[in-house]
């Protein structure tokens, strides 16, 4: 049995795709990015719930 008789898929199917360099966030800006995303989520949540303020009650 030779090597040409193996019926396997390409090796790229098992690997994870990589993020292009122009889409990567610099390490020193990660916390700022998280803060912006959390603020946006809070703003959308408050808008959906009809809240005017940013305070949260448990």
GUKE-709159 format. One line per field, with one value per atom (N, C-alpha, C): residue number from 1; residue in three letters; atom name; x, y, z. Coordinates in nm, 2 decimals, padded with zeros to 4 digits. Example, Ala and Ser with C-alpha at 12.3 -4.5 7.8 and 13.67 -1.06 7.14 Angstrom:
k = c(1; 1; 1; 2; 2; 2)
r = c(ala; ala; ala; ser; ser; ser)
a = c(N; CA; C; N; CA; C)
xx = c(01.32; 01.23; 01.32; 01.28; 01.37; 01.29)
yy = c(-00.57; -00.45; -00.33; -00.22; -00.11; 00.00)
zz = c(00.78; 00.78; 00.78; 00.71; 00.71; 00.79)
END
This chain:
k = c(1; 1; 1; 2; 2; 2; 3; 3; 3; 4; 4; 4; 5; 5; 5; 6; 6; 6; 7; 7; 7; 8; 8; 8; 9; 9; 9; 10; 10; 10; 11; 11; 11; 12; 12; 12; 13; 13; 13; 14; 14; 14; 15; 15; 15; 16; 16; 16; 17; 17; 17; 18; 18; 18; 19; 19; 19; 20; 20; 20; 21; 21; 21; 22; 22; 22; 23; 23; 23; 24; 24; 24; 25; 25; 25; 26; 26; 26; 27; 27; 27; 28; 28; 28; 29; 29; 29; 30; 30; 30; 31; 31; 31; 32; 32; 32; 33; 33; 33; 34; 34; 34; 35; 35; 35; 36; 36; 36; 37; 37; 37; 38; 38; 38; 39; 39; 39; 40; 40; 40; 41; 41; 41; 42; 42; 42; 43; 43; 43; 44; 44; 44; 45; 45; 45; 46; 46; 46; 47; 47; 47; 48; 48; 48; 49; 49; 49; 50; 50; 50; 51; 51; 51; 52; 52; 52; 53; 53; 53; 54; 54; 54; 55; 55; 55; 56; 56; 56; 57; 57; 57; 58; 58; 58)
r = c(unk; unk; unk; unk; unk; unk; unk; unk; unk; unk; unk; unk; unk; unk; unk; unk; unk; unk; unk; unk; unk; unk; unk; unk; unk; unk; unk; unk; unk; unk; unk; unk; unk; unk; unk; unk; unk; unk; unk; unk; unk; unk; unk; unk; unk; unk; unk; unk; unk; unk; unk; unk; unk; unk; unk; unk; unk; unk; unk; unk; unk; unk; unk; unk; unk; unk; unk; unk; unk; unk; unk; unk; unk; unk; unk; unk; unk; unk; unk; unk; unk; unk; unk; unk; unk; unk; unk; unk; unk; unk; unk; unk; unk; unk; unk; unk; unk; unk; unk; unk; unk; unk; unk; unk; unk; unk; unk; unk; unk; unk; unk; unk; unk; unk; unk; unk; unk; unk; unk; unk; unk; unk; unk; unk; unk; unk; unk; unk; unk; unk; unk; unk; unk; unk; unk; unk; unk; unk; unk; unk; unk; unk; unk; unk; unk; unk; unk; unk; unk; unk; unk; unk; unk; unk; unk; unk; unk; unk; unk; unk; unk; unk; unk; unk; unk; unk; unk; unk; unk; unk; unk; unk; unk; unk)
a = c(N; CA; C; N; CA; C; N; CA; C; N; CA; C; N; CA; C; N; CA; C; N; CA; C; N; CA; C; N; CA; C; N; CA; C; N; CA; C; N; CA; C; N; CA; C; N; CA; C; N; CA; C; N; CA; C; N; CA; C; N; CA; C; N; CA; C; N; CA; C; N; CA; C; N; CA; C; N; CA; C; N; CA; C; N; CA; C; N; CA; C; N; CA; C; N; CA; C; N; CA; C; N; CA; C; N; CA; C; N; CA; C; N; CA; C; N; CA; C; N; CA; C; N; CA; C; N; CA; C; N; CA; C; N; CA; C; N; CA; C; N; CA; C; N; CA; C; N; CA; C; N; CA; C; N; CA; C; N; CA; C; N; CA; C; N; CA; C; N; CA; C; N; CA; C; N; CA; C; N; CA; C; N; CA; C; N; CA; C; N; CA; C; N; CA; C; N; CA; C; N; CA; C)
xx = c(00.09; 00.00; 00.09; 00.07; 00.16; 00.09; 00.17; 00.12; 00.00; 00.00; -00.11; -00.24; -00.25; -00.38; -00.45; -00.39; -00.45; -00.56; -00.67; -00.79; -00.82; -00.73; -00.75; -00.77; -00.84; -00.87; -00.74; -00.76; -00.65; -00.62; -00.50; -00.46; -00.51; -00.55; -00.60; -00.74; -00.81; -00.94; -00.94; -00.83; -00.82; -00.76; -00.70; -00.64; -00.73; -00.69; -00.77; -00.72; -00.81; -00.77; -00.71; -00.62; -00.55; -00.61; -00.60; -00.65; -00.55; -00.59; -00.50; -00.44; -00.32; -00.25; -00.33; -00.40; -00.47; -00.59; -00.64; -00.76; -00.72; -00.59; -00.55; -00.55; -00.59; -00.59; -00.45; -00.39; -00.26; -00.28; -00.18; -00.20; -00.23; -00.17; -00.19; -00.33; -00.41; -00.54; -00.65; -00.62; -00.72; -00.82; -00.78; -00.87; -00.96; -00.91; -00.99; -01.10; -01.07; -01.16; -01.27; -01.23; -01.33; -01.42; -01.37; -01.45; -01.55; -01.51; -01.60; -01.71; -01.68; -01.78; -01.88; -01.83; -01.91; -02.00; -01.95; -02.03; -02.14; -02.11; -02.21; -02.32; -02.28; -02.38; -02.47; -02.41; -02.49; -02.59; -02.54; -02.62; -02.74; -02.71; -02.82; -02.92; -02.87; -02.95; -03.05; -02.99; -03.07; -03.18; -03.14; -03.23; -03.34; -03.31; -03.41; -03.51; -03.45; -03.54; -03.61; -03.57; -03.64; -03.58; -03.46; -03.40; -03.33; -03.34; -03.27; -03.13; -03.11; -02.98; -02.90; -02.77; -02.68; -02.67; -02.75; -02.74; -02.82; -02.77; -02.82; -02.87; -02.99; -03.05; -03.07; -03.03; -03.04; -03.16)
yy = c(-00.12; 00.00; 00.12; 00.21; 00.33; 00.45; 00.56; 00.68; 00.74; 00.72; 00.78; 00.71; 00.61; 00.54; 00.59; 00.68; 00.74; 00.83; 00.82; 00.91; 01.00; 01.10; 01.19; 01.33; 01.41; 01.55; 01.64; 01.76; 01.85; 01.88; 01.91; 01.94; 02.07; 02.16; 02.29; 02.28; 02.17; 02.16; 02.15; 02.10; 02.08; 02.20; 02.29; 02.41; 02.52; 02.61; 02.73; 02.84; 02.92; 03.03; 03.14; 03.22; 03.32; 03.46; 03.54; 03.68; 03.76; 03.83; 03.92; 04.03; 04.07; 04.17; 04.30; 04.34; 04.47; 04.46; 04.34; 04.33; 04.30; 04.28; 04.25; 04.38; 04.36; 04.47; 04.47; 04.59; 04.59; 04.56; 04.49; 04.44; 04.55; 04.67; 04.78; 04.85; 04.81; 04.86; 04.77; 04.65; 04.54; 04.59; 04.64; 04.68; 04.79; 04.89; 04.99; 04.93; 04.84; 04.77; 04.70; 04.63; 04.56; 04.66; 04.77; 04.88; 04.94; 04.96; 05.02; 04.92; 04.79; 04.69; 04.67; 04.67; 04.66; 04.78; 04.90; 05.02; 05.02; 04.97; 04.95; 04.85; 04.74; 04.64; 04.70; 04.77; 04.83; 04.94; 05.02; 05.12; 05.05; 04.94; 04.88; 04.81; 04.75; 04.69; 04.79; 04.90; 05.01; 05.06; 05.08; 05.12; 05.02; 04.90; 04.79; 04.79; 04.81; 04.80; 04.93; 05.03; 05.16; 05.24; 05.21; 05.28; 05.41; 05.52; 05.64; 05.65; 05.60; 05.61; 05.49; 05.49; 05.38; 05.30; 05.33; 05.26; 05.12; 05.03; 04.89; 04.85; 04.80; 04.76; 04.61; 04.54; 04.40; 04.35)
zz = c(00.00; 00.00; 00.00; -00.10; -00.11; -00.04; -00.04; 00.02; -00.05; -00.18; -00.26; -00.24; -00.16; -00.14; -00.01; 00.06; 00.18; 00.14; 00.20; 00.16; 00.28; 00.30; 00.41; 00.35; 00.43; 00.38; 00.40; 00.37; 00.38; 00.53; 00.56; 00.70; 00.75; 00.66; 00.70; 00.76; 00.75; 00.81; 00.96; 01.01; 01.15; 01.23; 01.16; 01.22; 01.24; 01.33; 01.35; 01.26; 01.21; 01.13; 01.21; 01.15; 01.23; 01.20; 01.29; 01.28; 01.20; 01.09; 01.01; 01.10; 01.07; 01.15; 01.16; 01.06; 01.06; 01.15; 01.19; 01.28; 01.43; 01.45; 01.59; 01.67; 01.80; 01.90; 01.97; 01.98; 02.05; 02.20; 02.26; 02.40; 02.50; 02.47; 02.57; 02.55; 02.45; 02.43; 02.45; 02.50; 02.52; 02.63; 02.74; 02.85; 02.80; 02.72; 02.67; 02.58; 02.50; 02.41; 02.49; 02.59; 02.68; 02.74; 02.79; 02.86; 02.76; 02.64; 02.53; 02.51; 02.49; 02.46; 02.58; 02.70; 02.82; 02.83; 02.80; 02.81; 02.70; 02.59; 02.48; 02.52; 02.58; 02.62; 02.72; 02.82; 02.93; 02.87; 02.77; 02.71; 02.63; 02.56; 02.49; 02.58; 02.69; 02.79; 02.85; 02.89; 02.95; 02.85; 02.73; 02.63; 02.61; 02.61; 02.59; 02.71; 02.83; 02.95; 02.98; 02.90; 02.92; 03.04; 03.08; 03.19; 03.13; 03.21; 03.16; 03.23; 03.35; 03.42; 03.40; 03.45; 03.44; 03.56; 03.67; 03.79; 03.78; 03.85; 03.84; 03.98; 03.99; 04.11; 04.11; 04.22; 04.23; 04.29)
END
